[in-house]
Amino acid sequence: MSDPKRLVDILDDLGALTPEWRPAVTAVDRGLFVTATYRHGNRVVSRADEPETWARYVYGDLALTTQTNDGADTSEGPATPTSSTSMPSLMLEMLDLLRVTEGHRVAEIGTGTGYNAAWLAHRLGDANVATIETDPALAARARTNLAAAGQHPAVVCGDGLAGIPEHAPFDRLICTCAVQRVPYAWIEQTPAGRIVTPWGTGFFSASFAVLDVADGVARGRFTGRPAFMWVRQQRPGRGYLADHISAPKAAESRTGIHPETLYWDLDQRFAVSLQLSATWPLLVEAEDGSRESTLWVLSDDRQTWASVDYVPGHKTFHVEQGGPRRLWDEVEAAHARWTDAGSPPRDRFGLTVDPTGQSVWLDGLDIPFPPT
């Protein structure tokens, strides 16, 4: 039977568990923060029906979905994940970026199950941790979970994009859901500290923005490859492919951009994502062993689409587009701006957030990207 020690051993084997976080990870039982029934991939696991499997996954380095469809009935239609307990190794990566030290006051945006808040409270003390959750049911459950673990940080139910002003100021702020725009309220409430949040767009969101705050401005760079759910107020469009391709085909062409490379290469996709609005990609692989695939680019408003067919061995690829926008034309223009800049990797880009909004730059604060 799996137990909390197994998780510690796994994190040790991965090299993810640092001396600073070992006491918290060892002391806080993850099983107290996981629902009796959860989802892992397409599988639903019940503690009552499969106790050994339930425990093996809980004490493994896995992300487990603990809520779907914002808590609404999922008996019909798709079950979209809306809350989870993240991979412990990813949690530790994020906390390492946060650079917490004893005495720091920390705000957490997105309480979820309360597991991350429990680690923070164990290390820093309950009085130095405040966490906010927009979903009342999740906030109530997190309080129960934290109390069972012997931790009692402040758990607030409200809009995390507004921060937690009643407990500010903070030395550190960590957000456990992806955002497209960093709220200035977070900068105001962390006036001389550090902010770590998953950041991106509907086209690509697998980046941590690591921002240091001084003089009312947050600046920093991008790192990592996290996978987090979106903050509810900034979710991009999603859905079934069939719902997004109703517009008739309006144009055909060929492209030299390799669609699978664009989809999987972090640097290309990140740079293109900075320049596209209200779009998301979907790679559909053939099931006949041909290694062929189709990359779809879809608009949030379900009015525009583009598709690129990949065939192994080819150097150019067939493109079709439909709807009022020419999405693949936009992708090609964005890709060209990136190559014209020398195809810079993501770690040369940075983000600035000030009272006027946010901006992305390349190789320094005086080089905006995309070029104006």
C-alpha positions as CSV (number, residue, x, y, z in Angstrom):
1,M,0.0,0.0,0.0
2,S,1.4,3.4,-0.9
3,D,1.9,6.0,1.8
4,P,3.3,9.5,2.2
5,K,6.9,8.2,2.4
6,R,6.6,6.9,-1.2
7,L,6.0,10.5,-2.4
8,V,9.1,11.7,-0.6
9,D,11.2,8.9,-2.1
10,I,10.0,9.7,-5.6
11,L,10.8,13.4,-5.3
12,D,14.2,12.5,-3.9
13,D,14.8,10.2,-6.9
14,L,13.8,13.0,-9.2
15,G,16.2,15.4,-7.5
16,A,13.2,17.7,-6.9
17,L,13.2,17.8,-3.1
18,T,15.5,20.5,-1.6
19,P,16.5,20.7,2.0
20,E,14.4,23.9,2.5
21,W,11.2,22.1,1.5
22,R,11.9,18.6,2.8
23,P,10.3,19.2,6.3
24,A,7.0,20.5,4.8
25,V,6.7,17.8,2.1
26,T,7.5,15.1,4.7
27,A,5.1,16.4,7.3
28,V,2.1,17.3,5.1
29,D,0.1,14.2,4.0
30,R,-1.1,14.8,0.4
31,G,-3.9,12.2,1.0
32,L,-5.6,14.8,3.2
33,F,-6.0,17.1,0.2
34,V,-7.3,14.8,-2.5
35,T,-11.0,14.1,-3.0
36,A,-12.4,10.6,-2.6
37,T,-12.9,10.5,-6.3
38,Y,-10.6,12.2,-8.8
39,R,-9.6,12.0,-12.4
40,H,-6.2,11.1,-13.8
41,G,-6.2,11.5,-17.6
42,N,-9.4,9.8,-18.8
43,R,-9.6,7.6,-15.8
44,V,-11.9,8.2,-12.8
45,V,-10.4,6.7,-9.6
46,S,-12.6,6.1,-6.5
47,R,-11.1,5.5,-3.1
48,A,-14.0,3.3,-2.1
49,D,-13.7,1.1,-5.2
50,E,-9.9,1.1,-5.8
51,P,-8.1,2.0,-2.5
52,E,-4.7,0.8,-3.6
53,T,-4.8,2.6,-7.0
54,W,-6.2,5.7,-5.3
55,A,-3.3,5.8,-2.9
56,R,-0.6,4.9,-5.5
57,Y,-1.6,7.9,-7.6
58,V,-2.0,10.2,-4.7
59,Y,1.5,9.4,-3.4
60,G,3.0,9.6,-6.9
61,D,4.3,12.6,-8.8
62,L,1.1,13.1,-10.7
63,A,-1.4,15.9,-11.3
64,L,-4.9,14.8,-10.2
65,T,-8.1,16.5,-11.3
66,T,-10.3,17.2,-8.2
67,Q,-13.0,19.3,-9.9
68,T,-14.5,19.5,-13.4
69,N,-16.8,22.0,-15.1
70,D,-16.5,24.4,-12.1
71,G,-18.3,21.9,-10.0
72,A,-21.4,21.6,-12.3
73,D,-23.0,18.3,-13.1
74,T,-20.8,16.3,-15.5
75,S,-23.2,13.4,-16.2
76,E,-23.7,14.8,-19.8
77,G,-21.2,16.4,-22.1
78,P,-17.5,16.8,-21.6
79,A,-15.8,17.0,-18.2
80,T,-13.4,19.9,-18.4
81,P,-10.9,20.0,-15.6
82,T,-11.3,23.1,-13.4
83,S,-9.3,22.3,-10.3
84,S,-6.6,19.9,-9.4
85,T,-3.7,19.0,-7.1
86,S,-0.6,19.7,-9.2
87,M,2.4,17.5,-9.7
88,P,4.4,17.8,-6.5
89,S,7.7,18.2,-8.5
90,L,6.2,21.1,-10.5
91,M,5.0,22.7,-7.2
92,L,8.6,22.4,-5.9
93,E,10.0,23.9,-9.1
94,M,7.6,26.9,-8.8
95,L,8.5,27.4,-5.1
96,D,12.2,27.3,-5.9
97,L,11.6,30.1,-8.4
98,L,9.7,32.0,-5.7
99,R,12.8,32.1,-3.5
100,V,11.0,32.0,-0.2
101,T,12.9,32.5,3.0
102,E,11.9,32.4,6.7
103,G,10.0,35.5,7.7
104,H,8.5,36.1,4.3
105,R,4.8,36.9,4.0
106,V,3.3,35.0,1.0
107,A,0.1,35.4,-1.0
108,E,-1.2,32.5,-3.0
109,I,-3.7,33.0,-5.8
110,G,-5.7,29.9,-6.4
111,T,-6.1,27.8,-3.2
112,G,-7.4,24.7,-5.0
113,T,-7.1,21.8,-2.6
114,G,-5.0,23.8,-0.1
115,Y,-2.0,21.4,-0.5
116,N,0.5,24.2,-1.7
117,A,-0.8,26.5,1.1
118,A,-0.1,23.8,3.6
119,W,3.5,23.5,2.5
120,L,3.9,27.3,2.7
121,A,2.2,27.5,6.1
122,H,4.3,24.6,7.5
123,R,7.6,26.4,6.5
124,L,6.6,30.0,7.2
125,G,3.9,29.8,9.8
126,D,0.1,30.2,9.4
127,A,0.3,34.0,10.1
128,N,2.6,34.6,7.1
129,V,0.4,32.9,4.5
130,A,-2.8,34.1,2.9
131,T,-4.5,32.2,0.0
132,I,-7.5,33.1,-2.1
133,E,-9.9,30.9,-4.0
134,T,-12.7,32.1,-6.3
135,D,-14.9,29.0,-5.9
136,P,-16.8,29.0,-2.5
137,A,-17.0,25.2,-2.4
138,L,-13.3,24.8,-3.1
139,A,-12.4,27.4,-0.5
140,A,-14.5,25.6,2.1
141,R,-13.0,22.3,1.3
142,A,-9.5,23.7,1.4
143,R,-10.1,25.1,4.9
144,T,-11.2,21.6,6.0
145,N,-8.2,20.0,4.4
146,L,-5.8,22.4,5.9
147,A,-7.3,22.0,9.4
148,A,-7.0,18.2,9.1
149,A,-3.3,18.7,8.4
150,G,-2.9,21.0,11.4
151,Q,-2.4,24.2,9.3
152,H,-4.5,27.3,9.5
153,P,-3.4,30.0,7.1
154,A,-5.9,32.7,6.1
155,V,-8.2,31.3,3.4
156,V,-10.1,34.0,1.5
157,C,-12.9,33.4,-1.0
158,G,-12.9,36.1,-3.7
159,D,-11.5,37.4,-6.9
160,G,-7.8,36.4,-7.0
161,L,-7.1,38.9,-9.7
162,A,-7.7,41.6,-7.1
163,G,-5.1,40.0,-4.9
164,I,-5.7,39.8,-1.1
165,P,-5.5,43.4,0.0
166,E,-6.8,42.8,3.5
167,H,-3.6,40.8,4.2
168,A,-1.1,42.8,2.2
169,P,1.7,43.8,1.8
170,F,3.5,40.6,0.9
171,D,7.1,39.7,0.2
172,R,6.1,37.0,-2.3
173,L,3.1,36.2,-4.5
174,I,2.5,32.9,-6.2
175,C,-0.3,32.1,-8.6
176,T,-1.3,28.5,-9.2
177,C,-3.3,29.1,-12.4
178,A,-2.3,30.5,-15.8
179,V,-3.0,34.2,-16.6
180,Q,-2.9,36.1,-19.9
181,R,-2.6,39.5,-18.1
182,V,-0.8,40.1,-14.8
183,P,-3.1,42.3,-12.6
184,Y,-1.4,45.5,-11.3
185,A,-3.0,44.8,-8.0
186,W,-0.5,42.0,-7.5
187,I,2.4,44.5,-8.0
188,E,0.8,47.0,-5.6
189,Q,0.5,44.3,-2.9
190,T,4.0,42.9,-3.4
191,P,5.8,46.3,-3.5
192,A,9.4,45.0,-3.1
193,G,9.1,41.3,-3.7
194,R,8.8,38.6,-6.3
195,I,5.8,37.2,-8.3
196,V,5.7,33.8,-9.9
197,T,2.8,32.9,-12.2
198,P,2.1,30.7,-15.2
199,W,1.6,33.0,-18.1
200,G,0.7,32.9,-21.7
201,T,-2.1,33.0,-24.3
202,G,-4.5,30.6,-25.7
203,F,-1.9,29.7,-28.3
204,F,0.8,28.8,-25.8
205,S,0.6,29.1,-22.0
206,A,3.5,26.8,-20.8
207,S,5.7,29.5,-19.2
208,F,6.4,30.8,-15.8
209,A,6.8,34.6,-15.6
210,V,9.2,35.4,-12.8
211,L,8.8,39.0,-11.9
212,D,10.7,41.2,-9.4
213,V,9.0,44.3,-8.2
214,A,10.6,47.7,-7.5
215,D,9.3,51.2,-7.6
216,G,5.9,50.2,-8.7
217,V,7.1,48.1,-11.7
218,A,7.4,44.4,-12.1
219,R,10.1,43.0,-14.5
220,G,11.3,39.6,-15.3
221,R,11.8,36.7,-17.7
222,F,10.2,33.5,-18.7
223,T,11.2,29.9,-17.8
224,G,10.0,26.4,-17.3
225,R,7.3,24.5,-19.1
226,P,4.3,24.3,-16.7
227,A,0.8,23.0,-17.4
228,F,-1.8,24.8,-15.3
229,M,-5.5,25.5,-15.6
230,W,-6.5,29.0,-16.5
231,V,-7.7,31.6,-14.0
232,R,-11.5,31.6,-14.6
233,Q,-11.7,35.3,-15.5
234,Q,-9.2,35.0,-18.3
235,R,-9.9,31.6,-19.9
236,P,-9.3,31.4,-23.7
237,G,-11.8,29.7,-25.9
238,R,-11.9,25.9,-26.2
239,G,-14.3,23.2,-27.4
240,Y,-14.9,20.5,-30.0
241,L,-13.2,20.9,-33.4
242,A,-16.5,20.4,-35.2
243,D,-17.9,23.5,-33.4
244,H,-15.1,25.7,-34.7
245,I,-15.0,24.9,-38.4
246,S,-18.4,25.8,-39.6
247,A,-17.1,28.7,-41.8
248,P,-16.7,27.4,-45.4
249,K,-13.2,27.1,-46.9
250,A,-12.1,30.4,-48.3
251,A,-8.5,30.0,-49.3
252,E,-5.9,27.4,-50.1
253,S,-2.1,27.7,-50.2
254,R,1.1,26.0,-49.2
255,T,3.5,26.8,-46.4
256,G,7.1,26.1,-45.6
257,I,6.6,26.2,-41.8
258,H,6.7,22.7,-40.4
259,P,3.4,22.4,-38.5
260,E,4.5,19.8,-36.0
261,T,7.7,21.7,-35.2
262,L,5.7,24.9,-34.7
263,Y,3.4,23.0,-32.3
264,W,6.1,21.3,-30.2
265,D,9.0,23.6,-30.3
266,L,8.9,25.9,-27.3
267,D,10.7,28.8,-28.8
268,Q,8.8,29.0,-32.0
269,R,5.4,28.6,-30.5
270,F,6.1,31.0,-27.7
271,A,7.2,33.8,-30.1
272,V,4.2,33.2,-32.4
273,S,1.8,33.2,-29.4
274,L,2.9,36.7,-28.4
275,Q,1.6,38.0,-31.7
276,L,-1.8,36.2,-32.1
277,S,-5.0,37.2,-30.4
278,A,-7.9,34.9,-29.4
279,T,-6.6,31.8,-31.1
280,W,-5.6,28.3,-30.1
281,P,-3.9,25.3,-31.8
282,L,-5.0,21.7,-32.0
283,L,-2.7,18.9,-33.4
284,V,-4.6,15.9,-34.7
285,E,-2.5,12.9,-35.5
286,A,-3.5,10.3,-38.0
287,E,-4.5,6.9,-36.6
288,D,-3.4,4.8,-39.6
289,G,0.3,4.6,-38.8
290,S,1.2,7.1,-41.6
291,R,2.7,9.6,-39.1
292,E,0.7,12.3,-40.9
293,S,-1.1,15.0,-38.9
294,T,-3.2,18.1,-39.2
295,L,-2.5,21.3,-37.2
296,W,-5.6,23.3,-36.7
297,V,-5.6,27.0,-35.7
298,L,-9.0,28.0,-34.3
299,S,-10.4,31.3,-33.2
300,D,-12.0,31.8,-29.8
301,D,-15.2,33.2,-31.4
302,R,-15.6,30.0,-33.5
303,Q,-15.8,31.9,-36.7
304,T,-12.4,31.4,-38.2
305,W,-10.1,28.4,-38.7
306,A,-7.0,27.2,-40.6
307,S,-5.6,23.8,-41.1
308,V,-2.1,22.6,-42.2
309,D,-1.6,19.0,-43.3
310,Y,1.8,17.4,-42.4
311,V,3.1,14.6,-44.6
312,P,6.4,13.0,-43.7
313,G,9.2,13.8,-46.2
314,H,7.6,16.9,-47.6
315,K,9.1,20.4,-47.4
316,T,5.9,22.4,-48.0
317,F,2.5,21.7,-46.6
318,H,-1.1,22.2,-47.7
319,V,-3.0,25.0,-46.0
320,E,-6.8,25.7,-45.9
321,Q,-8.4,28.6,-44.2
322,G,-12.0,29.7,-43.6
323,G,-13.9,32.5,-41.9
324,P,-13.3,36.3,-41.7
325,R,-9.7,36.1,-40.5
326,R,-6.8,34.4,-42.4
327,L,-5.3,32.7,-39.3
328,W,-2.5,30.9,-41.1
329,D,-1.5,34.2,-42.8
330,E,-1.3,35.7,-39.3
331,V,0.8,32.7,-38.1
332,E,3.2,33.1,-41.0
333,A,3.6,36.8,-40.5
334,A,4.3,36.2,-36.8
335,H,6.8,33.5,-37.6
336,A,8.6,35.8,-40.1
337,R,9.0,38.5,-37.4
338,W,10.5,35.9,-35.1
339,T,13.0,34.7,-37.8
340,D,13.8,38.2,-38.8
341,A,14.8,38.9,-35.2
342,G,17.3,35.9,-35.4
343,S,14.9,33.2,-34.1
344,P,15.6,34.1,-30.4
345,P,14.9,31.5,-27.8
346,R,12.3,32.2,-25.1
347,D,14.8,33.0,-22.4
348,R,15.8,36.2,-24.2
349,F,12.2,37.5,-23.8
350,G,10.9,39.3,-20.8
351,L,7.8,40.9,-19.3
352,T,7.2,44.3,-17.7
353,V,4.0,45.2,-15.8
354,D,3.3,48.8,-14.7
355,P,0.2,50.9,-14.1
356,T,-0.3,51.2,-17.9
357,G,-0.5,47.4,-18.5
358,Q,2.0,44.8,-19.5
359,S,4.5,44.6,-22.4
360,V,6.9,41.9,-23.7
361,W,10.4,42.8,-24.7
362,L,13.5,41.1,-26.3
363,D,17.0,41.4,-25.0
364,G,16.2,44.4,-22.8
365,L,13.5,46.9,-21.8
366,D,14.1,49.1,-24.9
367,I,13.4,46.4,-27.5
368,P,9.6,45.7,-27.6
369,F,8.4,42.5,-29.2
370,P,6.7,42.2,-31.6
371,P,8.5,45.1,-33.2
372,T,6.3,48.2,-33.5
